[in-house]
């Protein structure tokens, strides 16, 4: 088993009237032995907005499956995550499309699909570049849902790293 922890700065396009956030993302991966050069992991991550933008700020807590494959110092991966999120509407809030309800906050299930690459800078540390597309239920827009796009630049740490290659 392998345990990784990561954190980084995240830029998010909220999918709500051109809104943007700058946040912090942190998470952990628990890997279970390889399978034909692929390493499946269980991932848990959360994002919290630091700069909440002018329209809406999105925070979430997600978990799911990540699969990576190593090519020398590069570890490209894909992931599928699901969880809960919260949108805080800035200012006095946002009206629903029929203009009958004023929302200051809404909660949503969040489905996220993405990928990225971890680049080894030492046996224990790597630079992380991650991108996600997230589907949110949003009561203040006509379609009722929005796709948020986020990118994260961060650092990954591998706990108890042991080089298993022959010496």
C-alpha positions in Angstrom: 0.0 0.0 0.0 1.1 3.5 -0.7 -0.1 6.8 1.0 0.2 10.2 -0.7 -0.8 13.6 0.5 -1.0 16.6 -1.8 -1.9 20.3 -1.7 -1.9 23.2 -4.0 -3.4 26.4 -5.4 -6.6 26.0 -7.5 -8.1 28.3 -10.0 -11.8 27.6 -10.8 -14.2 28.9 -13.4 -17.5 28.3 -11.6 -19.8 28.0 -14.6 -22.0 30.7 -13.2 -22.1 33.9 -15.3 -18.3 33.8 -15.9 -17.5 33.6 -12.1 -14.0 32.7 -10.9 -12.4 31.6 -7.6 -8.9 31.0 -6.4 -8.7 28.3 -3.7 -6.7 25.7 -1.9 -7.0 22.0 -2.7 -5.7 19.3 -0.4 -6.2 15.5 -0.4 -4.8 12.0 0.1 -4.5 9.0 -2.1 -4.3 5.4 -0.8 -2.7 3.1 -3.4 -3.2 -0.6 -3.7 -0.5 -2.6 -5.5 -0.1 -2.3 -9.2 -2.1 -4.1 -11.9 -0.4 -4.4 -15.3 1.7 -1.2 -14.8 -1.3 0.7 -13.5 -1.7 1.9 -9.9 -5.3 2.2 -8.7 -5.9 4.5 -5.7 -8.7 5.7 -3.6 -8.6 9.5 -3.5 -10.2 12.0 -1.1 -9.8 15.7 -1.7 -11.4 19.0 -0.8 -11.3 22.5 -2.2 -11.9 25.7 -0.3 -12.0 29.2 -1.9 -9.6 31.8 -0.7 -10.5 34.5 -3.2 -14.2 34.1 -3.6 -14.7 36.2 -6.7 -17.7 38.5 -7.3 -20.5 36.1 -8.0 -20.3 32.8 -6.3 -17.7 30.7 -4.4 -17.6 26.9 -4.6 -16.2 24.6 -2.0 -16.4 20.8 -2.1 -15.3 17.5 -0.6 -14.9 14.6 -3.0 -13.8 11.0 -3.1 -13.4 8.3 -5.7 -11.1 6.3 -7.9 -7.8 7.4 -9.4 -5.7 5.3 -11.8 -2.1 6.3 -12.6 0.8 4.9 -14.7 4.4 5.7 -14.3 6.7 6.7 -17.2 10.1 7.5 -15.6 9.6 10.7 -13.5 6.1 11.3 -14.9 2.9 9.8 -13.3 -0.1 10.7 -15.5 -3.5 9.8 -14.1 -7.2 10.0 -14.6 -9.8 10.2 -11.8 -13.6 10.0 -11.2 -14.8 11.6 -8.0 -18.2 12.2 -6.4 -19.1 14.2 -3.3 -20.9 17.3 -1.9 -20.3 20.9 -2.6 -21.5 24.3 -1.4 -22.0 27.5 -3.4 -22.0 30.8 -1.5 -23.5 33.6 -3.6 -21.7 36.9 -3.0 -23.3 40.2 -2.1 -27.0 40.0 -1.3 -27.3 36.6 -3.1 -28.7 35.5 -6.5 -32.3 35.1 -7.6 -33.6 31.9 -9.2 -34.6 32.2 -12.9 -38.3 33.0 -12.1 -37.1 35.7 -9.7 -39.1 34.3 -6.8 -36.4 33.0 -4.4 -33.2 34.7 -3.3 -30.4 32.2 -2.7 -27.4 33.1 -0.5 -26.2 29.6 -0.4 -27.0 26.3 -2.1 -25.7 22.7 -1.7 -25.2 20.2 -4.4 -24.0 16.7 -5.3 -20.8 17.1 -7.3 -19.6 14.7 -10.0 -16.0 15.4 -11.1 -13.9 13.8 -13.9 -10.3 14.8 -14.6 -6.7 14.0 -14.7 -3.2 15.3 -14.5 0.4 14.4 -14.0 2.7 14.2 -11.0 6.4 14.9 -11.9 9.0 13.4 -9.5 11.5 15.9 -8.1 12.8 13.3 -5.5 11.7 9.8 -4.5 9.3 11.3 -1.9 8.2 14.6 -3.5 6.5 15.5 -6.8 5.0 18.5 -8.5 1.3 18.1 -9.2 -0.6 19.5 -12.2 -4.3 18.6 -12.1 -7.5 19.5 -14.1 -11.1 18.7 -13.2 -14.5 19.2 -14.8 -17.2 19.3 -12.2 -21.0 19.0 -12.6 -23.0 21.1 -10.1 -26.8 21.5 -9.4 -27.3 25.3 -9.4 -30.8 26.7 -8.7 -29.9 30.3 -9.9 -29.4 29.5 -13.6 -32.0 28.5 -16.1 -30.5 25.1 -17.0 -30.4 24.1 -13.3 -26.8 22.8 -13.6 -23.4 24.2 -14.3 -20.0 22.8 -15.3 -17.1 24.2 -13.3 -13.5 23.9 -14.6 -10.6 23.9 -12.2 -6.9 23.6 -12.4 -4.5 22.9 -9.6 -0.7 23.4 -9.3 0.7 21.8 -6.1 3.1 19.4 -4.4 2.6 15.7 -3.6 4.4 13.8 -0.8 4.7 10.0 -0.7 4.8 8.7 2.9 7.2 5.8 3.7 8.5 5.7 0.2 10.7 2.7 -0.5 12.4 2.2 -3.9 11.5 -1.3 -4.8 13.8 -1.4 -7.9 16.7 -3.9 -7.7 19.9 -2.2 -6.5 
